[in-house]
């Protein structure tokens, strides 16, 4: 499978994390309406969804810390002098 640009990959991460968060929310909401299955949800689906969300967020944050933020910092440092020296 072909990978997109780093920004595309971060966008995909954001979408996957939001999907996982919505799935987790739906599972938690279901606990209130289906108490007979609450124990199964806590030990199964809920735990799985929390782990997926956690793992996805950790990987995403690492990519931001290692790739996005250093590059953004470099670009800001390169342009900072020009931005303040150019007339409005």
Secondary structure, 3 states (H helix, E strand, C coil): CCCCCHHHHHHHHHHHHHHHHHHHHHHHHHHHHCHHHHHHHHHCHHHHHHHHHHHHHHHHHHHHHHHHHHHHHHHHHHHHHHHHHCCC
